[in-house]
C-alpha cells in the first residue's frame, strides 16, 4: 500500500512542472531505508520532530523528489 501510494505520487510529480515531493520519517526506520533505496534525495534532519510510539521525541529525516525526476529503477 505504501509503495503503491509513493509510486502514484511520483507519477504525478513527473507530470507537473512545479511540484516537488517532500516526505519525512523517523531516523533508522524501515521507511527511511525504503526512501533511500527508492531514489529519494536525503534533504536533512530535524531533531526531536517525530514521536516514537511511547511518545519519546525522535529525530526526523526529510527526503525530497524534484518534479521531472526520472522514476527509480529496480
Secondary structure, 3 states (H helix, E strand, C coil): CHHHHHHHHHHHHHHCCCCCEEEEEECCCHHHHHHHHCCCEEEEEEEEEEECCCCCEEEEEEEEECCCCCCCCC
